[in-house]
Amino acid sequence: MHWDLSSVFKKLPTNRLLFNGSATITLGGRVSYMNTDAPTHQHPDSGGTEVMAEFLNTETQVVHKHHVGNVYSSYAEMMDVRAGFLWRIGQ
């Protein structure tokens, strides 16, 4: 959307100073992401799937499983709103 500000500022030539505004909404598919900072004592019904990894103790050669994070899933959504002024030179 462009709005010519010469209607507000009468001394400006036409199409010299414009107000520009736009809005965009993006809706995408399902995205899975892993959160490694989530607390391990989190309630099991919180929607995250726990990820465990095997680690080898190099001194004892014993394999241990440890919690490394939770995988969550949600829809990708983004809203972008922009506003600005456009000054045309050389007219």
N, CA, C and O atoms as a printed pandas DataFrame, in Angstrom:
     atom_number atom_name residue_name chain_id  residue_number  x_coord  y_coord  z_coord
0              1         N          MET        A               1    0.836   -1.160    0.000
1              2        CA          MET        A               1    0.000    0.000    0.000
2              3         C          MET        A               1    0.892    1.238    0.000
3              4         O          MET        A               1    1.768    1.375    0.854
4              5         N          HIS        A               2    0.676    2.116   -0.935
5              6        CA          HIS        A               2    1.378    3.399   -0.983
6              7         C          HIS        A               2    0.363    4.513   -0.778
7              8         O          HIS        A               2   -0.733    4.483   -1.338
8              9         N          TRP        A               3    0.740    5.490    0.026
9             10        CA          TRP        A               3   -0.110    6.660    0.244
10            11         C          TRP        A               3    0.734    7.897   -0.030
11            12         O          TRP        A               3    1.743    8.135    0.633
12            13         N          ASP        A               4    0.317    8.660   -0.991
13            14        CA          ASP        A               4    1.030    9.876   -1.376
14            15         C          ASP        A               4    0.789   10.951   -0.317
15            16         O          ASP        A               4   -0.349   11.360   -0.087
16            17         N          LEU        A               5    1.868   11.408    0.327
17            18        CA          LEU        A               5    1.747   12.385    1.411
18            19         C          LEU        A               5    1.645   13.831    0.909
19            20         O          LEU        A               5    1.608   14.762    1.714
20            21         N          SER        A               6    1.599   14.026   -0.419
21            22        CA          SER        A               6    1.390   15.385   -0.930
22            23         C          SER        A               6   -0.025   15.865   -0.619
23            24         O          SER        A               6   -0.303   17.063   -0.679
24            25         N          SER        A               7   -0.920   14.934   -0.287
25            26        CA          SER        A               7   -2.271   15.345    0.117
26            27         C          SER        A               7   -2.259   15.943    1.524
27            28         O          SER        A               7   -3.159   16.706    1.877
28            29         N          VAL        A               8   -1.253   15.607    2.330
29            30        CA          VAL        A               8   -1.122   16.157    3.677
30            31         C          VAL        A               8   -0.219   17.390    3.669
31            32         O          VAL        A               8   -0.546   18.417    4.265
32            33         N          PHE        A               9    0.920   17.272    2.986
33            34        CA          PHE        A               9    1.893   18.371    2.890
34            35         C          PHE        A               9    1.729   19.014    1.514
35            36         O          PHE        A               9    2.269   18.522    0.523
36            37         N          LYS        A              10    1.003   20.084    1.463
37            38        CA          LYS        A              10    0.597   20.701    0.194
38            39         C          LYS        A              10    1.762   21.235   -0.634
39            40         O          LYS        A              10    1.630   21.346   -1.853
40            41         N          LYS        A              11    2.912   21.573   -0.014
41            42        CA          LYS        A              11    4.050   22.126   -0.753
42            43         C          LYS        A              11    4.889   21.050   -1.434
43            44         O          LYS        A              11    5.788   21.376   -2.209
44            45         N          LEU        A              12    4.618   19.791   -1.165
45            46        CA          LEU        A              12    5.377   18.697   -1.789
46            47         C          LEU        A              12    4.849   18.398   -3.183
47            48         O          LEU        A              12    3.639   18.431   -3.409
48            49         N          PRO        A              13    5.748   18.107   -4.122
49            50        CA          PRO        A              13    5.279   17.652   -5.439
50            51         C          PRO        A              13    4.605   16.277   -5.312
51            52         O          PRO        A              13    4.870   15.531   -4.369
52            53         N          THR        A              14    3.747   15.961   -6.256
53            54        CA          THR        A              14    3.044   14.671   -6.255
54            55         C          THR        A              14    4.052   13.525   -6.390
55            56         O          THR        A              14    5.022   13.623   -7.142
56            57         N          ASN        A              15    3.814   12.462   -5.666
57            58        CA          ASN        A              15    4.637   11.239   -5.675
58            59         C          ASN        A              15    6.086   11.479   -5.241
59            60         O          ASN        A              15    6.977   10.747   -5.674
60            61         N          ARG        A              16    6.343   12.475   -4.405
61            62        CA          ARG        A              16    7.696   12.711   -3.898
62            63         C          ARG        A              16    7.906   11.978   -2.574
63            64         O          ARG        A              16    8.919   11.303   -2.397
64            65         N          LEU        A              17    6.948   12.105   -1.632
65            66        CA          LEU        A              17    7.029   11.448   -0.325
66            67         C          LEU        A              17    5.830   10.529   -0.183
67            68         O          LEU        A              17    4.683   10.971   -0.241
68            69         N          LEU        A              18    6.108    9.246    0.004
69            70        CA          LEU        A              18    5.051    8.249    0.105
70            71         C          LEU        A              18    5.168    7.500    1.429
71            72         O          LEU        A              18    6.267    7.270    1.932
72            73         N          PHE        A              19    4.036    7.130    1.976
73            74        CA          PHE        A              19    4.010    6.225    3.123
74            75         C          PHE        A              19    3.749    4.840    2.570
75            76         O          PHE        A              19    2.814    4.635    1.797
76            77         N          ASN        A              20    4.586    3.883    2.973
77            78        CA          ASN        A              20    4.486    2.518    2.477
78            79         C          ASN        A              20    4.156    1.586    3.641
79            80         O          ASN        A              20    4.830    1.618    4.670
80            81         N          GLY        A              21    3.143    0.774    3.486
81            82        CA          GLY        A              21    2.777   -0.186    4.519
82            83         C          GLY        A              21    2.428   -1.527    3.899
83            84         O          GLY        A              21    1.873   -1.587    2.801
84            85         N          SER        A              22    2.755   -2.604    4.606
85            86        CA          SER        A              22    2.421   -3.942    4.115
86            87         C          SER        A              22    2.300   -4.903    5.285
87            88         O          SER        A              22    2.887   -4.692    6.347
88            89         N          ALA        A              23    1.534   -5.959    5.074
89            90        CA          ALA        A              23    1.373   -7.021    6.074
90            91         C          ALA        A              23    1.359   -8.351    5.339
91            92         O          ALA        A              23    0.723   -8.492    4.295
92            93         N          THR        A              24    2.065   -9.321    5.895
93            94        CA          THR        A              24    2.158  -10.646    5.298
94            95         C          THR        A              24    1.944  -11.698    6.374
95            96         O          THR        A              24    2.492  -11.600    7.471
96            97         N          ILE        A              25    1.151  -12.693    6.054
97            98        CA          ILE        A              25    0.952  -13.827    6.957
98            99         C          ILE        A              25    1.373  -15.081    6.216
99           100         O          ILE        A              25    0.920  -15.334    5.100
100          101         N          THR        A              26    2.242  -15.869    6.841
101          102        CA          THR        A              26    2.709  -17.123    6.268
102          103         C          THR        A              26    2.257  -18.265    7.163
103          104         O          THR        A              26    2.561  -18.287    8.356
104          105         N          LEU        A              27    1.542  -19.198    6.593
105          106        CA          LEU        A              27    1.116  -20.381    7.323
106          107         C          LEU        A              27    1.741  -21.584    6.642
107          108         O          LEU        A              27    1.503  -21.829    5.459
108          109         N          GLY        A              28    2.529  -22.325    7.376
109          110        CA          GLY        A              28    3.235  -23.459    6.791
110          111         C          GLY        A              28    2.776  -24.773    7.377
111          112         O          GLY        A              28    1.751  -24.852    8.053
112          113         N          GLY        A              29    3.541  -25.786    7.108
113          114        CA          GLY        A              29    3.247  -27.130    7.598
114          115         C          GLY        A              29    3.757  -27.351    9.006
115          116         O          GLY        A              29    4.165  -26.409    9.685
116          117         N          ARG        A              30    3.733  -28.561    9.427
117          118        CA          ARG        A              30    4.165  -28.930   10.771
118          119         C          ARG        A              30    5.689  -28.973   10.824
119          120         O          ARG        A              30    6.337  -29.544    9.947
120          121         N          VAL        A              31    6.253  -28.361   11.869
121          122        CA          VAL        A              31    7.695  -28.302   12.064
122          123         C          VAL        A              31    8.027  -28.979   13.388
123          124         O          VAL        A              31    7.381  -28.718   14.403
124          125         N          SER        A              32    9.027  -29.841   13.377
125          126        CA          SER        A              32    9.511  -30.467   14.610
126          127         C          SER        A              32   10.822  -29.800   14.997
127          128         O          SER        A              32   11.667  -29.530   14.144
128          129         N          TYR        A              33   10.987  -29.538   16.291
129          130        CA          TYR        A              33   12.206  -28.900   16.774
130          131         C          TYR        A              33   12.567  -29.507   18.113
131          132         O          TYR        A              33   11.713  -30.025   18.833
132          133         N          MET        A              34   13.853  -29.433   18.434
133          134        CA          MET        A              34   14.335  -30.016   19.682
134          135         C          MET        A              34   14.761  -28.911   20.629
135          136         O          MET        A              34   15.469  -27.982   20.239
136          137         N          ASN        A              35   14.324  -29.018   21.874
137          138        CA          ASN        A              35   14.689  -28.074   22.915
138          139         C          ASN        A              35   15.593  -28.800   23.896
139          140         O          ASN        A              35   15.164  -29.739   24.566
140          141         N          THR        A              36   16.849  -28.361   23.980
141          142        CA          THR        A              36   17.786  -29.007   24.898
142          143         C          THR        A              36   17.781  -28.357   26.266
143          144         O          THR        A              36   18.372  -28.899   27.200
144          145         N          ASP        A              37   17.128  -27.204   26.414
145          146        CA          ASP        A              37   17.108  -26.487   27.692
146          147         C          ASP        A              37   15.893  -26.822   28.552
147          148         O          ASP        A              37   15.782  -26.333   29.676
148          149         N          ALA        A              38   14.976  -27.652   28.038
149          150        CA          ALA        A              38   13.775  -27.969   28.816
150          151         C          ALA        A              38   14.169  -28.770   30.045
151          152         O          ALA        A              38   15.063  -29.612   29.971
152          153         N          PRO        A              39   13.522  -28.525   31.162
153          154        CA          PRO        A              39   13.869  -29.271   32.378
154          155         C          PRO        A              39   13.536  -30.760   32.233
155          156         O          PRO        A              39   12.539  -31.120   31.607
156          157         N          THR        A              40   14.363  -31.606   32.805
157          158        CA          THR        A              40   14.153  -33.053   32.703
158          159         C          THR        A              40   12.995  -33.510   33.569
159          160         O          THR        A              40   12.462  -34.599   33.354
160          161         N          HIS        A              41   12.591  -32.704   34.544
161          162        CA          HIS        A              41   11.482  -33.078   35.413
162          163         C          HIS        A              41   10.135  -32.583   34.873
163          164         O          HIS        A              41    9.151  -32.527   35.611
164          165         N          GLN        A              42   10.096  -32.228   33.599
165          166        CA          GLN        A              42    8.884  -31.719   32.972
166          167         C          GLN        A              42    7.815  -32.807   32.956
167          168         O          GLN        A              42    8.128  -33.993   32.853
168          169         N          HIS        A              43    6.565  -32.399   33.058
169          170        CA          HIS        A              43    5.451  -33.337   33.079
170          171         C          HIS        A              43    5.414  -34.128   31.771
171          172         O          HIS        A              43    5.571  -33.529   30.707
172          173         N          PRO        A              44    5.216  -35.441   31.804
173          174        CA          PRO        A              44    5.249  -36.247   30.583
174          175         C          PRO        A              44    4.153  -35.921   29.576
175          176         O          PRO        A              44    4.297  -36.253   28.400
176          177         N          ASP        A              45    3.060  -35.279   29.997
177          178        CA          ASP        A              45    1.970  -34.944   29.083
178          179         C          ASP        A              45    2.124  -33.563   28.459
179          180         O          ASP        A              45    1.153  -33.022   27.929
180          181         N          SER        A              46    3.319  -32.979   28.508
181          182        CA          SER        A              46    3.524  -31.622   27.998
182          183         C          SER        A              46    3.620  -31.573   26.486
183          184         O          SER        A              46    3.733  -30.483   25.924
184          185         N          GLY        A              47    3.580  -32.702   25.806
185          186        CA          GLY        A              47    3.586  -32.718   24.354
186          187         C          GLY        A              47    4.942  -32.994   23.740
187          188         O          GLY        A              47    5.016  -33.237   22.536
188          189         N          GLY        A              48    6.009  -32.968   24.504
189          190        CA          GLY        A              48    7.330  -33.222   23.963
190          191         C          GLY        A              48    7.683  -34.699   24.041
191          192         O          GLY        A              48    7.290  -35.398   24.975
192          193         N          THR        A              49    8.429  -35.160   23.048
193          194        CA          THR        A              49    8.921  -36.526   23.049
194          195         C          THR        A              49   10.352  -36.501   23.554
195          196         O          THR        A              49   11.194  -35.783   23.015
196          197         N          GLU        A              50   10.625  -37.271   24.572
197          198        CA          GLU        A              50   11.949  -37.277   25.185
198          199         C          GLU        A              50   12.966  -37.946   24.253
199          200         O          GLU        A              50   12.681  -38.976   23.641
200          201         N          VAL        A              51   14.153  -37.342   24.158
201          202        CA          VAL        A              51   15.236  -37.896   23.343
202          203         C          VAL        A              51   16.345  -38.348   24.277
203          204         O          VAL        A              51   16.833  -37.580   25.106
204          205         N          MET        A              52   16.730  -39.599   24.130
205          206        CA          MET        A              52   17.810  -40.174   24.935
206          207         C          MET        A              52   18.968  -40.500   23.993
207          208         O          MET        A              52   18.749  -40.850   22.833
208          209         N          ALA        A              53   20.183  -40.386   24.487
209          210        CA          ALA        A              53   21.367  -40.719   23.696
210          211         C          ALA        A              53   22.269  -41.617   24.535
211          212         O          ALA        A              53   22.325  -41.510   25.760
212          213         N          GLU        A              54   22.967  -42.497   23.845
213          214        CA          GLU        A              54   23.902  -43.389   24.526
214          215         C          GLU        A              54   25.280  -42.758   24.550
215          216         O          GLU        A              54   25.761  -42.249   23.538
216          217         N          PHE        A              55   25.913  -42.796   25.724
217          218        CA          PHE        A              55   27.259  -42.281   25.905
218          219         C          PHE        A              55   28.145  -43.395   26.429
219          220         O          PHE        A              55   27.725  -44.198   27.263
220          221         N          LEU        A              56   29.353  -43.437   25.943
221          222        CA          LEU        A              56   30.307  -44.454   26.353
222          223         C          LEU        A              56   31.299  -43.853   27.333
223          224         O          LEU        A              56   31.938  -42.842   27.041
224          225         N          ASN        A              57   31.424  -44.476   28.494
225          226        CA          ASN        A              57   32.441  -44.092   29.463
226          227         C          ASN        A              57   33.746  -44.712   28.972
227          228         O          ASN        A              57   33.873  -45.936   28.946
228          229         N          THR        A              58   34.707  -43.893   28.586
229          230        CA          THR        A              58   35.940  -44.404   27.979
230          231         C          THR        A              58   36.835  -45.129   28.968
231          232         O          THR        A              58   37.696  -45.910   28.564
232          233         N          GLU        A              59   36.646  -44.884   30.252
233          234        CA          GLU        A              59   37.471  -45.574   31.248
234          235         C          GLU        A              59   36.922  -46.947   31.584
235          236         O          GLU        A              59   37.675  -47.912   31.713
236          237         N          THR        A              60   35.588  -47.033   31.726
237          238        CA          THR        A              60   34.988  -48.315   32.133
238          239         C          THR        A              60   34.376  -49.083   30.972
239          240         O          THR        A              60   34.007  -50.247   31.130
240          241         N          GLN        A              61   34.262  -48.449   29.804
241          242        CA          GLN        A              61   33.645  -49.032   28.612
242          243         C          GLN        A              61   32.173  -49.392   28.830
243          244         O          GLN        A              61   31.642  -50.278   28.161
244          245         N          VAL        A              62   31.522  -48.709   29.759
245          246        CA          VAL        A              62   30.108  -48.929   30.033
246          247         C          VAL        A              62   29.295  -47.876   29.285
247          248         O          VAL        A              62   29.627  -46.691   29.289
248          249         N          VAL        A              63   28.224  -48.337   28.644
249          250        CA          VAL        A              63   27.346  -47.439   27.900
250          251         C          VAL        A              63   26.207  -46.993   28.817
251          252         O          VAL        A              63   25.544  -47.817   29.447
252          253         N          HIS        A              64   25.988  -45.667   28.881
253          254        CA          HIS        A              64   24.924  -45.077   29.689
254          255         C          HIS        A              64   23.984  -44.303   28.783
255          256         O          HIS        A              64   24.417  -43.715   27.792
256          257         N          LYS        A              65   22.692  -44.298   29.118
257          258        CA          LYS        A              65   21.717  -43.471   28.404
258          259         C          LYS        A              65   21.458  -42.223   29.236
259          260         O          LYS        A              65   21.290  -42.285   30.454
260          261         N          HIS        A              66   21.433  -41.088   28.543
261          262        CA          HIS        A              66   21.182  -39.807   29.198
262          263         C          HIS        A              66   20.154  -39.022   28.406
263          264         O          HIS        A              66   20.080  -39.121   27.181
264          265         N          HIS        A              67   19.370  -38.246   29.119
265          266        CA          HIS        A              67   18.400  -37.347   28.496
266          267         C          HIS        A              67   19.157  -36.189   27.841
267          268         O          HIS        A              67   19.982  -35.546   28.490
268          269         N          VAL        A              68   18.880  -35.917   26.551
269          270        CA          VAL        A              68   19.549  -34.812   25.854
270          271         C          VAL        A              68   18.588  -33.713   25.417
271          272         O          VAL        A              68   19.030  -32.631   25.029
272          273         N          GLY        A              69   17.285  -33.967   25.471
273          274        CA          GLY        A              69   16.333  -32.926   25.090
274          275         C          GLY        A              69   14.956  -33.485   24.850
275          276         O          GLY        A              69   14.706  -34.676   25.033
276          277         N          ASN        A              70   14.062  -32.604   24.434
277          278        CA          ASN        A              70   12.691  -32.967   24.078
278          279         C          ASN        A              70   12.397  -32.463   22.676
279          280         O          ASN        A              70   12.800  -31.358   22.310
280          281         N          VAL        A              71   11.694  -33.273   21.890
281          282        CA          VAL        A              71   11.291  -32.876   20.548
282          283         C          VAL        A              71    9.834  -32.460   20.602
283          284         O          VAL        A              71    8.977  -33.208   21.073
284          285         N          TYR        A              72    9.561  -31.239   20.107
285          286        CA          TYR        A              72    8.213  -30.705   20.073
286          287         C          TYR        A              72    7.812  -30.496   18.624
287          288         O          TYR        A              72    8.669  -30.441   17.742
288          289         N          SER        A              73    6.530  -30.381   18.377
289          290        CA          SER        A              73    6.026  -30.211   17.025
290          291         C          SER        A              73    4.934  -29.139   17.048
291          292         O          SER        A              73    4.068  -29.139   17.922
292          293         N          SER        A              74    4.988  -28.232   16.082
293          294        CA          SER        A              74    3.959  -27.197   15.974
294          295         C          SER        A              74    3.867  -26.746   14.522
295          296         O          SER        A              74    4.724  -27.079   13.703
296          297         N          TYR        A              75    2.826  -25.990   14.214
297          298        CA          TYR        A              75    2.674  -25.451   12.869
298          299         C          TYR        A              75    3.513  -24.187   12.730
299          300         O          TYR        A              75    3.609  -23.391   13.664
300          301         N          ALA        A              76    4.115  -24.008   11.569
301          302        CA          ALA        A              76    4.920  -22.809   11.298
302          303         C          ALA        A              76    3.980  -21.662   10.942
303          304         O          ALA        A              76    3.206  -21.753    9.989
304          305         N          GLU        A              77    4.055  -20.594   11.709
305          306        CA          GLU        A              77    3.241  -19.411   11.463
306          307         C          GLU        A              77    4.110  -18.177   11.608
307          308         O          GLU        A              77    4.955  -18.106   12.501
308          309         N          MET        A              78    3.902  -17.203   10.729
309          310        CA          MET        A              78    4.693  -15.984   10.792
310          311         C          MET        A              78    3.831  -14.815   10.326
311          312         O          MET        A              78    3.093  -14.921    9.347
312          313         N          MET        A              79    3.938  -13.709   11.039
313          314        CA          MET        A              79    3.267  -12.484   10.621
314          315         C          MET        A              79    4.316  -11.385   10.519
315          316         O          MET        A              79    5.103  -11.176   11.442
316          317         N          ASP        A              80    4.319  -10.694    9.404
317          318        CA          ASP        A              80    5.295   -9.633    9.146
318          319         C          ASP        A              80    4.524   -8.355    8.819
319          320         O          ASP        A              80    3.764   -8.313    7.852
320          321         N          VAL        A              81    4.724   -7.318    9.627
321          322        CA          VAL        A              81    4.073   -6.024    9.399
322          323         C          VAL        A              81    5.181   -4.989    9.221
323          324         O          VAL        A              81    6.066   -4.864   10.067
324          325         N          ARG        A              82    5.125   -4.263    8.133
325          326        CA          ARG        A              82    6.153   -3.254    7.838
326          327         C          ARG        A              82    5.499   -1.915    7.513
327          328         O          ARG        A              82    4.434   -1.852    6.899
328          329         N          ALA        A              83    6.169   -0.849    7.942
329          330        CA          ALA        A              83    5.702    0.505    7.633
330          331         C          ALA        A              83    6.945    1.373    7.452
331          332         O          ALA        A              83    7.941    1.199    8.154
332          333         N          GLY        A              84    6.876    2.295    6.517
333          334        CA          GLY        A              84    8.010    3.171    6.281
334          335         C          GLY        A              84    7.654    4.283    5.320
335          336         O          GLY        A              84    6.537    4.369    4.809
336          337         N          PHE        A              85    8.647    5.137    5.089
337          338        CA          PHE        A              85    8.464    6.264    4.181
338          339         C          PHE        A              85    9.372    6.072    2.979
339          340         O          PHE        A              85   10.469    5.526    3.091
340          341         N          LEU        A              86    8.905    6.521    1.847
341          342        CA          LEU        A              86    9.642    6.429    0.595
342          343         C          LEU        A              86    9.817    7.843    0.058
343          344         O          LEU        A              86    8.830    8.534   -0.195
344          345         N          TRP        A              87   11.060    8.282   -0.119
345          346        CA          TRP        A              87   11.358    9.615   -0.633
346          347         C          TRP        A              87   11.965    9.432   -2.029
347          348         O          TRP        A              87   13.040    8.850   -2.175
348          349         N          ARG        A              88   11.284    9.922   -3.025
349          350        CA          ARG        A              88   11.766    9.809   -4.415
350          351         C          ARG        A              88   12.587   11.044   -4.761
351          352         O          ARG        A              88   12.119   12.174   -4.622
352          353         N          ILE        A              89   13.821   10.813   -5.215
353          354        CA          ILE        A              89   14.692   11.926   -5.589
354          355         C          ILE        A              89   14.801   11.988   -7.112
355          356         O          ILE        A              89   14.543   11.003   -7.803
356          357         N          GLY        A              90   15.174   13.116   -7.606
357          358        CA          GLY        A              90   15.442   13.274   -9.037
358          359         C          GLY        A              90   14.203   13.508   -9.888
359          360         O          GLY        A              90   14.255   13.283  -11.098
360          361         N          GLN        A              91   13.121   13.938   -9.323
361          362        CA          GLN        A              91   11.939   14.205  -10.147
362          363         C          GLN        A              91   11.838   15.686  -10.442
363          364         O          GLN        A              91   10.908   16.118  -11.124
